[in-house]
């Protein structure tokens, strides 16, 4: 794939972001529950709050990127992420943890929609130049992110043997390097990206029913995907008595995306329209939850007990390969002229609200003492609900 220097920089940006982020996040649930002593519902709420402060405020970051350009927004977000990770390393109460995760989330709400919207815009340009489908560029963006998600948990797992604080400080250090690199390499002005001064974009967005339907479906997908950080750690702990295998399951997910995302995208792109691709992805994700639900009554432990969790991770990952690039590729077709940052941010903001509510409910569901299979069966219904609300036309 012949990419412009700007596209290469933005794709490498996603790689670096995820190395720092995933060195910390997979181990946050256990830290909150075991070290700080939070109840299950509160852990779920904090994780959902982190997602909402990130995804829910993407619309702010996207609008700022439309108005001021991506460079100042990306640099500000990196600075806030550094402060948030450092704060989380020293947070030892519910209030300080909430403050740290809010800062961590808001940081990403600044830099991520700026980067994602520009990648989507550049992907459309790349497609118009006759290089192939835009979904290939967005799939490569996903691969870069998952490569970072592959390295991050392994790094975090090694550092966790020292202390969770060390994990957080190393994550902050990675973003120091990212900040320095982007201060040097990110252009001041990007050709073709005009800054929007006029107001009123939100009102038009709220009347765009097809876009809001896509947001709702994507939010249900993200709630399902968020169970990698809430339901999966509980299942790994139940099966093995520790969190050690969690890093390897995250690595498995990332390795699958790195090796299979581009071939899957190419194969699906030749055969399925955007809507059908998302439907197949949601069905795979639902099947992943069903695998664990069917195995839970047997209460397997040890290596055998990890097999359902591994099956869940594999099916969820293949579903993600279909859903995530397609949703991003769909947004430019639904967005108003010059408002791609706003629409990219809104896609994540609506889904962040869904995750905030859904994660608290999921945390409660996991703590209620219901039969072992019930929570996973309920979660299996979430992607099916997403299919029902997808826009009817691609």
N, C-alpha and C positions, 0 to 999 in steps of 0.2 A: 504494500500500500504506500503510494507516494503522498506523503503528508507535508503540509507547510510547516515552517519552523514554529509558528504559533501553535498549531495543533499538537506538534510533538511536545512543546513545553507544557501545554494544558494537560495532556495525557500523562506526562511524567509527574505533574502536580498531583493528580489523583493518586498515583502510586505513593508519593511521599506522604500525602495526607493520611492515607490508610495505614501505612506502617506505624506512624505515631499514634493514631487513634486506636487501632486494634491491639497495640501492645498493652493497652489499659482496659478497654471496655469488657472483654470476655470475663475478666476476673472481678469486676465491680460487684456483681450480684452476691458472690460468696463473701467478699469483703464486708459488704453492708450487713448481711445476715449473720455471719459468724464473728467477725471482729468487732463491729459496732453494735450488733445485737438487735437489728431492726426486725419487726414482724414481717411475715411474708407479704401481706397486703401493702405495707409501707415500702418494702423493696420494690414491688411492682409499680407503686405510685412514683417512686423516685426515678426508676428506669423510664417510665412513661413520661415523666416531667422532663427528663433529659432529652427524650426524643421530641417532645412537643416544643421545648425551647429551641430546638434545632429545626425540625421539620415545620413546626407551627409558625416560626418566624421567618421562614424562607421567603415569604412574600415581601417582607421588609427588605431583606438583602437583595432580592431580585429587582425591586423597585429602585433601590439605591444604585444598583449596577446600571439600570437603564438611564438614570439621571446623571450619575457622576463618572461612569466608566468602570471597568472591572478592577483596574490597578489599585486605587485607594481602598476599595472595599475588601479585596483579597488581603492586602497588607494589614488592615485593621483587624480582620478576622484572625489572622495568624497570631498577632500580638495578644488578642484576648484568649486564644486557645492556650498559649504559653502560660498566661496568668492562671487560667482555670485548672490546668493540670497540676501546676505547682500548689495551688490552694487545696485541691483534692488530696494531694499527698499528705497534708497536715490536718485535714478535716477529721474531727473525732466526735462530732455530734450531729444530730439530724439537721439542725439549722445550717451548720457550716457545710455539710455535704450537699444540701439543697442549693446553697449559694454557689458552690463550686460547679455542680452539674448544670445549673442554669447558665453560668458563664461559658462553660465548655460548649453547651448547645448553641448559645447565641453566636459564639465565634464561628461555628460552622454555618449558621444561618446567614452570615455575611459572605464568607468565601465560597461556599459550595454553589449557591445559585448563580453567582457571578461566573464561575468556571463552567458549570454545566450549561448555562444558556449560551455562552460563547462557543462551547464545543458543538452544541446543537446547531447554532447558526453557521459555524464553519463546516459542519457536516452537510448542510443543505447546499452550501457553495460547492463543496467537493462533489456532491451528486450532480449539480447543475453543470459542472465541468466535464461530465461524462465518465467519471472514475468508478461509478458503481452506486449501489444503494447507500443511503445515509446510515442505515442501521449497521453497516459494517464498521463505520467510524465509531458509532456509539457502542458497538460491541467491543471494539478495541479499548475504548474508555473504561468499559466494565472490566475487561481483562486486567488493565493496569490497576484498577481499584482492588480487584481480588488478589493480584500479586502482592499488593501491600497488605491485604488482609491475611495472606498466607504467611508472610514474614512476621507481621506484627504479633500474633498470638504466640509464635515460637519464641520471639524475643521476650515477650512479657512472661511466658512460662519459665524461662531461664532466670529472669530477674526476680520473679515471685519467690524463689527459694531464698532470696536475701530479705526482701520486705516489699510490701505493696507501695510504700512511699517511694522506694527506688524506682519501681515501675513507672509511677507518675512523673517523677523528675526526668527520667530518660525520655518519656513521651514528650515532655515540655522541651527537652533539648533538641529533639528531632524537629519540632516546629520552629525553634530558633534558626536552624539551618534552612528550613523552608522559607522563612521570612527573609533571610539574607539573600538567598538565591533569587527570589522573586523581586526583591528591591533592585537587583542588578539586571535581570533578564526580561521582566514583563514590560511590554511597550507602554509608553505614556498614552498613546492614541492608537486605536486599531482601525485600519481602513474599512469603510462600509458600516461601522457601528456608530450610528448617530445618537446623540444624547437627547432624551425626550424631556421637554420642559413642561408640556401641557398636563393638566390634571384630568381626572375622569376615567382613568383606565380600569379602576376597581369596579365602578358601576357597570361598565360594559362586560367585564369578566363575569360578574354575578348574574348577568342575563344570558350567558353562554351555556346553555343546558348541556350540550354535548361535552364541553370541556369539564363541567362540574360532574357529569357522569363518569368521565375518565378519572377524575380526582377521587371519587368515592370508591371506584374499583381498585385504584392503586393504593388507597388507604387500607382497604381490606387485605390486600397482598402484603403491605408493609407490616400490618399487625401480625399476620401469620409468620412473616420472616423474623419479626422481633422475638419470636419464641426461641430462637437460637440463644438468646441472652436470659430468658426467664424459665421456660419449661424445660429446655434441654439440660441446663445445669442441674436441675432437680433430678432428672432422669439419670444422668451420669453419676451423681452422688448416690442415688438409690442403688444403682447396679454395681458400683465399684467401691463405694465408701469414701471416695475422694474426687477431687476436680482434675486430677492429672490427665485423664484421657480427653478432657474438654479441649485442650490446646490441639490435640491431634485431630479431633473431629472438625475443628475450625480449619485446620490445615488441609484436611481432606476436601472440604467445601471449596476452599480457595484454589487448590490444585486442580480440581475438576473444571472450575471456570477458566483458569489460565490455559489449560490444555484443550478444552472442548468448546469454549464459547464461540470462537470464530468459525469453526466448522459447523456448529449447530446453527448459528445465525445465517451462514451462507446456505445451508441445506433448507432451513425453514423459509428463508426469504424467497427462495425459488418456488415454494409450494403453497405457502399460506399467506393470506392477507393479515394486516395488523390485528384485527379483532380475533380472528381464528387462532393466531399465534398466542394471544393472551389467554384465550379459553383453554388451550392445551396446557399452557403453563400453570394455570390455576388448578386444573384437574390433577396434575402431577403433585402439586403442593398438598392438596387435599389427601391424596393417596399416602403421602409421607406421614401425616398425622394418623391416618387409619392404621398404618403398619404398627406404630407404637401402641395404639389403642387395642389392637387385636392381641398383642404380645403381653400387655401388662398383667392380665389375670394369671399368667404362668409365673410371674415374679422371678424370672431368671436373673442371676447375678454373675459377676465375673465377666470374663471375655464374652461368653454367650449372651449375657445380659446387655452387652453393648451393641449387639447386632441390630436390634430394632432402632436404636438411636442412630446408628450408622446408616440404616436404610432411610430413616427420616431425613438425615442430612443430605444424602444423595438425591432423593426425590425433590426435596426443597430446592436444592442447588440447580437441578435441571429446570425446574419451574421458573426459578429466578432468571436463568439464561434466556428464557422466552419472554418473560414479562417485562423486566427492567429496561432493556434497550428499546423494545417496541413502544413502551409508554413514553419514553423520552423522544423517540422519533415521531410520535403522533402529535406532540405539543406544537411544533412549528406550523402544522396545518390548521390548528385551532386558534392560534394566538393572533391578536391584532397586530398590525404593522408597528414595529418599533417597541413592542411590549413583551418581547420574548422573555426577558428577565423576570418581569412580573408574573407571567404565566408559568414559567418554570418554577418560580418560588411558590406560587399558589398551589401547584400540584403537590408539593411537599407539605405546605401548610395544612391543607385539608386532611392529608393522610396523617400528619402529626397529631391533629386533634383526635382522629379516630384511634390512634395508638395510645394517646394519653388516657382516654376513657377505657379502651379495651385492655390495656396492660393492668390497670387497677382491678378490673373485673377478673382478668386471668389470674393475677396473684391471689385474689380471694378464692377463686375456683380451685386453685391448686392446694389451698389450705383448709378446705371445707370438710375433708374426710370422706368425700364421695367415693364410690367404687373406682378403682384405679383407672379404668378405661374411659370413664365419663368425661374428664377434662379434655382428653385428646380427641374424643369424638366431637365434642363441642367445637374445638379448634378446627377440626376437619371440615366443619360446615362453613367456616369463614370464607375460604376461597370460593366455595360454591355460591355464596351470597354475592361475591364480587362479580361472578359471571353474569348474574341476573341484572346487574346495574350497568354493565358496559354499554357504551354508545352503540347504537344499532348499525351505524355506518362507519367504515374506516376512512 
